Amino acid sequence: MKICMQEAMEAAGSYMAVLVKTNMRDGFRGGLEIDDCIEVARNLEACGAHALVLSGGFVSRAPMYVMRGQMPIRTLTYYMKQLWLKAGVKLAGRWMIPSVPFREAYFYEDALQFRKALKLPLVYVGGLVSREKIDMVLDSGFECVAMARALINEPDFVNRMKERGELRCGCEHTNYCIARMAAEMPATRNRTNQRTTMNAQQRPTPLALVTGASSGIGYQYARLLAEKGYDLLLVSNEELRIAEVARELRRQFGVRADGLCRDLSLADAADSLFEYTRQQGFEVEVLVNNAGVFFFDDLTETDSRRIERMIGLHVQTVTMLCRYFGAAMKARGKGYILNMSSMSAGMPFPGISVYAATKSYLKQFSKAIHNELYDYGVRVTAVCPGAVATDLYNLSGHYQRLGLRLGILMRPERLARKGLRALFAGRRGGIGQALTERLAKQGYRVLMACRNPEKSEPILTRIRKRSGNPEISLLPLDLGSLDSIARFAAELKARGQRIDVLLNNAGTMNGTFGLTADGFEQTVGVNCVGTAALTLALLPLMHPGSRIVNTLSCTYRIGRVDGRLFEPDPERYARFRAYGTSKLALLLFSLELRERVARQGIGVFAADPGIVDTNMITMHRWFDPIADLLFRPLIKTPEQGAETALQLACGKLPVSGNSLYWRNGKARRISDSVVNHPCRKHLWKQILQLTTRAIPERNLFSIFKILKSIEYDSFIAMDVGANDRGRLDAQRKIAEKLTALSHMSGEEVISMIIRGALDISARILIALVILAIGRWIIRYLKNILRKMLTKREVDASLKVPDEPGEHLADAVSDYHDHHILGIDTTSFVAIFASAGLAIGMALSGTDRHGQRDPTIQHDHQHAGQQNDHDSERRHIDRHYQQLFEGEPARVEWTFGIGYGDDYDKAKATIAELLEQDDRILPEPAHFIALSSLGDSSVNIVVRVWTSTDNFWSVFFDMNEKVYKRFAEVGLNIPFPQMDVHLHQKS
């Protein structure tokens, strides 16, 4: 095809456009299906065609449709000489050829799918008989139209249309004219050289790759991704079915969808698939590893080839696909990977042990590579569903519908929608991105300060393209590092840039405790210290009329600022409290800063965006879906959240003297408790002392002139290392306390000592009360448990000993008391846990040995008659000693036979097997009895005694011998049965 195109272009020269016409099926016989047409059109576009004519099918078999409902039978039969032929045509035309109502632009919807799939110019032909329809087609992106249908009955139609305005049109039967018109189109002229010189280096097409897409969950993933506009590469081992799915999605959504047949369980499946995408020039932006197999069977009963296939498909192929495509996504700075795990990944599942193990691997593997790739713009998500209504379980349609009604099974489309929602969470960007784009569209020169330049570079390119503003630049800045802030300020100072608006939007809310590079807790260090340090460092670059807008949050109301704000304490850390505290501290800083820079004409504002749909509001906890369902109507988009800060930055809001805090475009009153906060002045001084390292020394005098609040000496910071800085900070704290103590009078010192003594006395009293109550509760519960065990005649070795119970009560009470007294209990808990683990390991496996033994029961009853508590304890200790020294241990089985089998025969068979085993002790004698009549079996209990060394060998060998001997003598071991009763109302 490419050779033919090249020859046609050489023959056409520079005055003609190579134009190809394709006929689509339009309801009558003849023409191609739309999927096939689009595939051919793509190949023509790749080979260099300049334009494409879209026409209806072979409509000449329906003359009535061509004639717009008029059937000129007499005209058709006038020239027929045979009378019988004339009569036959008239009869056929009158009775056999139906009257088809004419429909204008009858394949317009199908043609739109070509417009979405192709970039080359398109000429539309079919059912255009009015100016309104012609304008509709041209407005949809078609470069030219041809009106063959209109010209059949109205030859002057084109002239009349042109009188009403300029119109690109022509006759379908004059392809020469259409080709000349297409060649004159600017879009076609621009494409001519591009198509003729096109090579394999053209830009790859981003798409989504879905494995196992022929049915079930994978099919639903493919549909939802097609709805989002992604081109698709669908992979399955069902060749016919995957081709059918690809055609269906192309026809329904107008996207490119290719079906590829691959067996992904093979060792080289991932290599061959990645090589295929590379050769085709595809950019895989979304990778959905959905393909999987499932079967119920014990490990020892499963064919090894099935196990290898499952491990290869779930583990090896998925790992290598993530390796290859993850590296490509990392290089591009964007990508999404979704791995299908399972609810069985969180627990062992007998019968599906290999399946559960592979899904557990996928879950942990996804978590690990998510952390590895997150900073490079690649998101990895593991979906762990329960049972889903697919063909994976080989359930019939009836049972699938029953499971859906009972809530046991989940619909695959619902699961796929939730999975993609989790995968694309936060992909819209945050408030900072929305602010940057809006300011760029208004013509501002914007400097983006971002922690990860590699991740932010694609966003910068996208904002430049959308806004048309090239004056957007990027500089690295980490608010968690004062050194990074100092370098950033020095760079701006060296450039000589003047700052009109400073938007402090960066923030964090960490789920776990962490420290910044300077030793601050991360939330406080970034949201408060880093923001304040950046603001102070950039003050010399501002001028009268500049604006500082700090992003706050309504959570400042739950914050608490005290003298220990900058002292990280992991035991006191709570996510929301730390975030609220950092925002309250930033609000106090903003209040103090506004008073000091007001004379310089610099405005300071605080914008509250509300609850915005960003990654910060995702808790990554089990209640996220519930919270999303309840609060989704209240959550703003990033664009909506940025509106207030944008208006403040652009000066579009009426600002009065006291309007600092803004929300939803309106000034809000700050409570007096915040305005008059006792730590406000102290916090300001602390921030100044902590952030001086971020301020270049040559800028200190400039800042001093602006602030006019404290002496220059308080800004000077010692240049020391990290270890020396920590030592100096400790010495400084001690010196401050000693200095404060030296300034106190005698009465103040005595008062301080009395307050401290009263505080510790109250703590001690509370601890003693809790200790007494706790010991009483544990002893009460222990006595109840001992009475229950004695009443049920349980082996004495299983009873609760007194001393361990008392020790447990002491340990629990002591731990709680230490916690109340403020003593660090971490080491105590670690020692206690280690001791418990050691005791548990030492006693593991003794519960089977400690079953009721007739001899031990007799001794226990005798001890109970004497009512001697000490003798009972000594007896239990002796029993444990016998167990650990290899004394006889009891082995117990329960064998089931069918209701029609001979019970005596079964009992004799078991006794014969017991007599033949020398490892079974003659004393105490073995015990065989009928234990219960089950739903499907008669259960026989067997008890023997052997040495502890032979316990497990006797147990397993006897199971095997009974199973084989029962089969030899004609005794049946019934299968477990479960009855399902279906009740239907008559």
N, C-alpha and C positions, 0 to 999 in steps of 0.2 A: 504493500500500500504506500509506503514511504517513497519507493522508487517511482510509482505512478504519479504521486503528488509532485515530485521534483520535475518530472518530464512535463506535467501540465503547467507548472509555473514557468518553466523555460519557454514553453510554447506561447503562454499568455503574454509574457513580457511585462513591462512596467505599466501598461495601460489597462490591464484587465486583472480582476481578482479571481482566484481559483475558488469556484463556488460548487458546493455539492448539495444535491437535493435528496431528501429522505422522506419516504411516505410512512405515516403511522397508521395503525389500525384505528378506525374511527367508528366502529359499529357495524361495518359491512365487511364482507369477505375481501381479503387482500390487505396488504400493508403489514408492517412489523410491529411486534409488541414494543411498548415504550422502553422497557429495560434494555432490550436488544438495540434499539435505536440510540439510546444514550451511550451504550458501550461503543458502538460504531462511531458515534460523533466524537467521543473522547479520543479514539484512535486517530480520526481525521484531524482533530485539533493538534494532537501531538506530532502528526506528520507534516503540519504546516498549512492546512487549509485556511483560506482567508475569510470565508463566510459560509453559512449553512442555511439552506432553504428548508423550512418545515412545512410539510403539506399533509393533507388528510390521506386516507387510504384510497383503494381502487374503487372510486365512487361511480365510475361509468356503468357499473352493473345496476345502479339505481337511478335511472334517468329522472325519475320524479323528484328525487332529492336535488339533483343538479339543476333542474328547472324550477326550484323553489316551490314545489307543490303543484306545478302545472304539468300535466301529462299530455303532450300533443300527439295523441294516438294517430289522428288523421294525418298529421305531418309525417310521421314515421312510416305510415303504410302507403303514402301517396305514390312513392316510387317503386313499390313492390308489384311485380308483374303477376306472380302466382296468386290466384284468388284464395286458395286454401291457406297460403301463408299470411295474406292480409287478414283473413278471418281469425286465424289462430293468434296473431299478434294483438288484434283488437280484443279478443276474448281474454288473453293473458293480461293485457294492460288494464282491463276493466275489472276482472275478478281475482286475478292471481297476484298482481303486483300491488302491495299495500300502499296506502297513502302515508308517506312519512312526513311529519311536520318539520319544516325547515327551522334550524336553530343557528342563530348568528354566532360566529366565533366558536364553532362547535368543539374544537379541541384546545381551547385557550388554557384550561387547567393543566392539561398534559404538557403544553408548550412551556408553561412556567417552570416545570421541572428541568427542561433543557437550559433555561436561563440561569437557574441556580447551579447547575452542574458544569456549565461551559463559560468561557470568557470570550470566545470569538464572536463576531457579529452574527446576528440571526435575522433571517427574513421570514416573516409569518405569512402563510397562505392558508385561507380556509374560512369561508362564511362571513367575510367582511363586506357588508352591504350598507353600512351607515357610518357617518362621520364620528358618531359617539363611540362605536366599537373600535374604529381605527385609532382614535385618540387613546382609548383604554389600552390598546396593545402597545402603542409607542411609548406611553407613560410607564409601562411595565419593564422597559429596558430593551425592547426590540429596536434594531436599527432601521429596519425597512419592512414594508408590508406589500403584498401582491393581492389583487382583487379579481381573480379569475371568475368567481361565482357572480360577482356583480356585473362583469362585462358581458356575460352571456346574454342577458336580457336588456342591459342598459349600457351600450357601448360608449355613451357620452358621460359615464359616471365619473371617470377620472377628471375630465375637464371641469365638471361641475364642482367636484371636491376641491380642485385647485383654486377655483375662483373664491372660495371661502377662506383661503389661507394656504401657506406653503405646506406641501405634503409629499413625503417620499413614498412613492408607490409605483407600481408597474403591473404588467399583465403576466400571468403565470406562464403563458405559452411563448413569451419572448424572453427567454432566459438570458439572451445577450444583453438586453436592456437592464435586467436586474443585476447582472454581473458588473455592468458599467456603473450603475448606481452604488453598488457595494464598494467598488474600487474608489469611488469619489468620497466615501465617508471618511472623516478624520480618524475615527477609531480604527477603520480598516487599514488606512495608510500607515498608521503607527504600528499596526500589528504585522504588516507585510514583511518588513525586514526582520522583525523578531521571530516570525514563524520560519522564514527561510533559513535563518542562522541558528535556529533552536538546536540545542544539543543536550547531552545527558546531564549537564551541569545546572539544569533549571531548578528553581527553588522547590524543595520537598513539600509535600502537602501534610499538614498536621492531621492526625486521625486517632481513633481509639481502637485498641486491639482487645478483643474479647475472646477468650478460650471457652470451649464448651458452650457455644452460642446457638446450637441447633435447637435446643428446647430448654424448658425449665427456667431456672434463675438466669442463666447466661442469655437466653433469648430476651428476657425482660430487661436485662442490663443493656443489650443492644438497642432495643426499642427506645428506652429512655435517653440513651446517648444520641440516638438519631434525632429525637425531639429537640435536644439541645444544639443540634446543628453539626455534630461531629461526623466526619467521614469514618467509615467502619472497615476494619479488617476482621472478619469472623472466622474462627478456627474451630474445626470439629473433625471427628473421625467418621462422620456420616456425610458422605459426599453429596448425595442427592438432596438430603434435607438442608444442608448448609447453603447449597446453591439456591434452593427455593426461598429460604429465609432472606438471603441477600437480595433477591429480586423483589420480594415483598417490601422490604425496608426502602429500597430505591424508589419503588413506585409510590409508596405512601408518604415518604418524607422528603423525597427529592435530593437525597445525599448520595454520595458515592459509597457503595457497600460491596465489598469483594468477599466471596466465600472461598475458603482454603481448606482442603482436606489434609489433615496431618494427624498422625498417631503420636501424641505428646508423651506417651509413656516410654518411648524409645530413648536410648542414651544420648543420641545426637539431635533430639527434637528441638531443643532450645537453640542450638547452633544453626540449624538449617532455617528455622523460622526467622531468626535475627538477620541472617544473610539474605533471606528473601526480601525483607523490608528494606534492607540497605540497597539491594539491587534495584528495587522499585522506586527508590527515592522517597520513602515514607518517613515522616517524623511522627513517631508514636508519642503522643502527649498523654494519653490515658491507657494504662495497662490493667486489665481486669483478668486475674488468674482465677477463673471459675471452674475449669474442667476438673472432674473428680469421679471416682468410682466408689462403690459401697457394697459390702456383703456381710451377712451375719454368719459367723462360724468361729469355732475355737481355733486358736493358733495352730495347734498340733494337727488339726483336721483339714487345714487349708492347703491347697496346692501352692507350692513354692513359687510357681510362675505368677500366680495371682498376687502374691505378696510383693514380688519384685515389681510387678506392674503398678501396684498402688504406691509403693515407695518412690518409684521413678516418676510417676505423674504428680504426686502431691509434694514431694521433697526436692528431687533432683531438678526436674524441669522448672518448677516455680523458682527455685533458688537461682538457677542460671539465667532465666528470663529477667529476674530482678537485677541480676548482675549486669547483663548486657544493656537492657533498656534503661536501667537506673543510671549507668554511667553516661549514656547519651543525654538523659534528662538533666543530670547534674551539670554537664557541659553547657547545656542551653539555659540553665537557671530556672527551669520550670518543668513540672511533670506530676502525674498522679498515678499511684500504684495501689490497687485494691486486691488483697488476697482473701480468698474465702476460707475461713477456718470453720469451727463448729463449737457448739455448746459443750460437746464431749471433750474439748481441749482442756477443760478445767477439772476433770475428774477421771479416774480409771473406769473403763467400760468393758467388762468381760463380754466376749462374743464379738466385739468390734475393737479389739485391743490395738491392732495395727492402724486402723482408721483413726482412732482417738489419739494415738501417739503421733501420727503424721500431722493431724490438725493442731495438736499442742505445739509441735515444732513450728508450724506456720504462724501461730499466734505470737510466740516468743521471738521468732525471726523477724516478724513485721515490726514489733516494738523496737527491736534493736536497730534495724536499718532506718526506721523513722527518725531516730535520734541522729544517726549518721548523716542523713541526707537533708534534714530539716533546714539547716542553715544555707543550703544551696537551692532552696525553692522547690524541693521535691517532697510531696506529701505521701505518706504510706499509711494505709488503713487496713485493719484486719476486721472482718465481719464474722461474728460468731453466732449464727442463728441456731434455733432448735430445729424441730421437725418441720419440713416444708412440703407442701403438696406438689411434689414432682414425681417423675418416673424413677427416681433414684431408689426408692424402696420397693418398687415393683408392686405397688398397691393398685387395685382395680379402681375404676372411677367411682364406684359406689362407696368404697371405704375412704377414698379421698374426700368425697363430699361429706361423709359422716364425720371425719376428723376435722374438717373445716367448721362444721356446725357446732361441734363440741369444743372448739378452740384448741384442739390438740395440734393441728397443723396450721401453718401460716401460708398465706397466699404468696406465690413467688413475686408477683408484681409489687406487693407491699414491701417485701424484703428488699427488692432491688431499689425501690425508691428511697428507703431508709439508708441503704448502703451508699448510694451516690450522694445523698444529703450529707452523710458523715464524711465522705471523701472530699467533697467540695466545700466543706465548712470553712468560712473565713476567706474564700477565694476572691470575694468582692473587694478586698483591700480595706484599710482602716480610714479613720478620720483624716489622718495626715495626707494620705493619697488623694482623698476628695478635696481637701483644702488646696493642695498643690495644683490640682487640675483646674479648679475654679479660679484661682489667682492667675494661673497662666493664661486662661481664656480672657481675663480682663486686662492682659497686657503687662502684668508685673514681671520683673526679673526675679526669679525664684531660685533660692539656693536650698537644695535638699540635704539635710544633715542626717545621715543614716548609719546605723551600726554595721551593716553588711553591704558594702558597695556592689559585690557581685550579684546579690539577690535584688538589689534596687536598680541595677542598670536596665533590665527589661522594662521595669515600671517607668523609668525616666524616658526611655524611647517611646513607649506607648503614650505618655502624657504629651510629649512633643508632637507626636503625630495627631492626636486628637485635638489639641489646642491650636496647632499651627504656630506655636511660639517657640522659637529656637533658644530663647534666653533663659534656659533652665539648666542648672549645673548641679553637681553632686560632690559632696565632701564627706569623708568618713568621720563619724563622731560616736563615741561611746560614753553615754552619760554616767555609766558605772565606774568610770576612770577619770580622776582629776587630771592626770597627765594627758589623756586624750582631749579633754576640754581645753587645756592650756595650748596644745598644738593647734587645735581648731581656731582658737581666738588669735593666736599668733599669725596663722595663715591669712585670716581676714584682715588683720592689721597690716600685714605686708602688702596685700592687694590694694589697700587704701579704700576699701568699700565702705559705703555709708549704709546704715541699716534704718529703713523706714518702719518696718514691722517685724517684730520677733514673736513668732508663734511657738510657744513651748507646749507641744502636743505629745511628745514621747512619754510613755509610761509603761509600767509593768505591774502585774498582779500574779505572783508566783504561788503555786500550790504547795510548795515545800520550802523550808528554810534554806537560805543561801546567803553568801557574802559577796560584796563587790570587790574589785581589785584593791580598794582602799580600806577594806575591813568593815564597811557598813552593811547592815541588812539590805538585801537587794531592793526590796520595794521602797524603803525609805531612802536608800542611797541614790536610786535613779529618779524617783518621782519628786523628791524634795532637795536633797543635797546636790545632785547633778544639775537639776533645773536651776536652782539658785546660783550655783557656781557659774553656769553658762550665762545667766542673765547679768551677773556682776562683771564677768569678764568682757562682755560685749557692750557695757554701758558707755565706754569712751567713743564707740563708733556710732552712737545715736545722737540725735539733734532735737531741738524743740519741734514738737509735732510728731515725733516717733511714738509708736505704740507697742506695748508689751502685753500679749494675751496669753495667760496661763490656763491650761485645761484643768478644770476641777471635776468634782463628782459629788453627787448628793450624799455619798457614803461618808463625807467628812463629819457628818453628825454622829457617827458611831466611833470616831477616832478619839484618841486620848494622848495628849502631848504633856509630858512631864520631863523631869530632869534626866531620865534614862532613855530618851528618845534615840540617841545615837549609840547606845550600848546594846549590841546584838545579844539576844537571849533566845535560844532555840526552844526552851521550854514554854515561853510565853507567846510563841509565834502562832498566829491564826491568820488565815489568808485575808478575810474581809476586814478584820480589825487592823492589820498592818496596812492595807490599802487605804482604809479610812483615815488612819493616823497620818500617813504620808500626805494625803490631800488636805487634811486639817493644818498640818505644818506648812504646806505650800500656801494655803489661804492666809495664815498668820504672817508668813514672809511677804505675801503680796500686799497686805495691809500696811506693814511697816515700810516696804519699799515705796508705796505710793506716796506716803507722807514725805519721804526724803527726796524724791525726784520731781515732785509737783512743781517746785519753783523753776526747774529747768524746762518745763513744758512737755515732759515725757508722760504719756498716759499709761496707766497700769490697770488691766482688767482681768477678770477671771470668768471664763465661760464654762458653763455646765452643759455638756451635750445630751445628758440623759442616758438611758440604756440603749446602747448602739450594738448592732449586729456585727461584732468583731470576734476574734479568737479569745479575747479577754473574758467574755461572758460564758465561755464553755468551761464547765467544771470537770469534764472527763470523769463523771461519776454516773452511777446507775440511775439517778433521778433526772439526768439531763433531758430525756424525752418528755417527762412529765412537766418539767419547768418550761420547756420549749412550747408545749401545748397550751399551758396556762398563760404565759407571759408574751407569746408571740405577737398579739395585737398591740402590746405596749412598746415593742422593740423598734427602734428607728433604724433606717438605713444609714450607712456612713455619710451619704450626701445630706440627709436630714440632720444628723448630729453635728455636721460641720457648719451649718447655716449660721448659728449665733456667733461663733468665732469668726466666720468670714465677714459678717456685717460689722463686727467690732474692729476687725483689721482694716476694713475699707472705710471706716468712719461713717457708716450709713445709719447708725443708731443714735438717737438723741441722748447725749451723755451729760449728766449733771455732776455736781460736786462729789456726791457720796455714792454714785452708781458704780460700784466695783464688781459685784457678783451678778451675772446675767444668765438667764435660762429661758429658752424658747423665745428669744428676741425681746425679753423684758427684763428690767432691772429688778432684782430681788433683795429684800432686806436681810442683812446679816444680823443674827441675834446678838444681843448685848454680851452674852457669855463668851462669844467668840471675839468680838471687838475688844472687850476688856479682859481678855484671857491673861491670867497671872504669869504665864510663861512666854508671853509674846516678846517682851524686850529681851529676856534671857535667850530665847531661841534665835533672835536676830544676831546677838553677839556670838553665839555658838556657831551659827552658819558662817559668819565673817571669819572667825578663827579657823574653821575647818576647811574653807574653800580658798584660802589664800594661795595655795600651790597652783591653782588653776588660773591665777591672774598673773600675767607677766609683770615683772617689777617696774618696768617703765610705765605701766598703765596705772600703778597704784595711786600716784598723785592725781591723775585725771579722775579716778573714781572718788578719791577723797574730796576733790572739788565739787563733784556731783552730789555726794551723799552729805558732806558737812555734818557728820554725826559722831564720829569717833576719831581718835588720834591715829596718825599714820603708823606709829609703832605697833599698834595692835594687829596690823596687817602682815608684819614681817614674820615669815615662817622659816624655821631652821631646815637646812638641806641635810637631812639624815637618811640613813637606810631604813628598811622596813623594821628590822629587829630593834634598832636604836629608837625608832619612832615609837614602837610599842612600849619600850622601857621608859622613855621620856614621858609618854602619856600616863603611865602608871605613877611615875614620880610626881607628875603635875597634879594628879587627882589627890595623892596623899598630901602634897603640899597645900592644896586648896582646903582640904578638910582640917589640917592642922592650923592653917591661917584663920579659918572660920572659928575654930575652937579657941584660939588665942584671943580673939576679939570678944568672946563671950564673957559675961560677968559670972560670978560664982552662983548667983541664983539661977541664971539661965542654964549653966552646966548641970546643977542639981535637978532642975526641972526636966532636962533632956534625959538624964539617967533614970528618973522616976518613970517617965513615959515609956522608955525602953523596957524597964522592969515590968511595968503593968502589961505591956504588950506580950512579952514572953511568958508571963505568968498566965495570961488568958489562954495562950496557945497550949501551955502545958496542961492546964485544967481540962481543956477540950480533948486533948490527946488521951488523958487518963480516963475520961468518961467513955470515949469511943473504945478504948482498950477493954474496959470492963464489959461493956455491952457486947462487943464482938466475941469475947471469950464465952460469955453466957450463951449467946446464940449458937455458937459452934458446938458447945457441950450439949445443949438441948437437942440439936439435930443429930448429934452422934448417939445419944441415948435412944432416940426414936429409931434410928437405923439399926442399932444393936437389938432392940426388942423385936423389930420386924424380922431380922435374920434368924433370931432364936426361935421365934414362933414358927417359921417355915422350916426349921431343922436344917439350916444350911451349914455346910462344912465350916468348922471353926476357923480354918485358915482364911476364909473369905470375909470374916468379920473385921470390923474396924478396930485396930488396936488403940489403946488409950494414949500411949505416948506419942505416936505420930499425929494423932488428932490434936493433942495439946500443943505439939510443936507447930502444927499448921496454924492453929489459932494464934499462937504467939507471933508467928512470922507475918501473917496477914495484918494483925493489929500493929505490930512494930512498924511495918511498912507504911501503913496509913498515918501512924503517929509521927514518923519521921517526915512524911510529906507535909503534915500540918505544921510541924515545927520549922519547916523551911530547909531541912537537911537534904542534901543531894542523895537520892536513892537509886541512882543508875547502877552503881557498882553492886549495891545490895541486891537489886533485882537480877543482875547478871549471875551473881553467885547462887542465888536461890534457884534460878532456872537451870543452871548447870547441875546443881545437886539433884533437882527433880528429874532431869534427863538421865543421870547416872542410875538413880534408883529404878526408874522405869525400864532401862535397858537390863538391869540386873534381874528384875522380876518378870521380864517378858517371857511368855511361854509357860508360866507356872499355873495359869488358870485352868488349863486342861488337866494338869497333874493333880490339882487341888480339888478334884471332884469328891463327891461324898463316898467315903470308904467305910464299909461296915465296921472295921476295927476302930477306926478313928471316931466314928459316930458313937460307939459304945463308950469309949473313954470320955468323950465329950458329955454324954448323958450322965456318966458317973460324976464328972466334975460338976455338972449342973446340980446334981442331987446334994453334993456337999456344999454347994453355994460358995465355993472357994474361988474368988476372982483371980488370985495369984496363981493357983494351980492351972486354971484355964489358960492364962497367958503363957505359963511354962509349957503347957501341952502344945499350943500353937507354935511356939518357938521350936519345940522338938520336931514338929511335923515339917516345918520349913527346912530344918537341918536334914531330916531324912530325905526330902526331895532333892536337895542339892548334893547329897552324898551318894546318890544312885540307888536309893531304896525303891521298892516296887511302885509302879505308876499304873493307873487304870487307863485302858483303851476302850473306846466305845464306838459302836456303829449302829446305824439304823438302815435295814434292808427292806425293800418293798417288793411284794409279789402280787400277782393278779388275784381278783376275787374268785376266779375259777380254779386256782392252783391248790395243790395239797399242802396244807400248813405243816402237818407232821413230817412230810417228806422234806420240806424246806428246813425245818428245825434239825432233822437228823443230818442233812447234808452239811449244815453249818457246824454242828457238833463234830462231825467227822473231820472237817478241815481244821478245827481248833485242836483236836487231839493229835493231828499230824505235825503241828508246828511245835518244835522243841523250845522256841523262845518264849512261849506262853507258860507262865508259872502254874503249877498244879494247885497251889494254895496262895490266895483264896481261889476257890473253884470258879470256873467261868459261869456266866449267867445269860440265859436265852429265854426271852418271853415275848408275847404279843403285846406291843405297846399301844397301838391305836388302829382304828379303822378309818383310813383316809378317804378322800373323795374318789380317788382312782386306784388305791392300792391298800394292801394289808401290810402294816409296818411291824417289823420284828426288830427288837432292840437286843444288842449283844454287847456284853461287857467281859473283859478279861484283864488280867494283870501281867505286867512284864517289867523288866528293868528299864530305867530311864534311858539307857544307852540304846535299847532296841525299840523305843516307842514308835518312832516314825517308820522304821522299816516294817514292823509288824502291821502298822496301820495301813500302809500302802499295799503291802503284799496281800493282806487279807481281802482288801477291796478287789484286787485283780482276780484272786482265786475264786471268790464267790461269784463274780460276774461270769467267769468262764464255766464254772461247775453248774450253775443254774441253767445255762444254755445247753449243757450236755445232758442233764437229767430232765429237760423239758419244762423247767420253771421259767416263767416270764417276769421280767422286770418292766412294769408298765411305764409308758411315756407320761410325763407331766401333762395335765390337761387343764384347759381354762375354758369354761363355758361362757358364751356370749348370748344373752337372751335379748331378742329384738321384739319390742311390743309395738304394734301398730293399731291405732284406733280404727274400729270398723265404721 
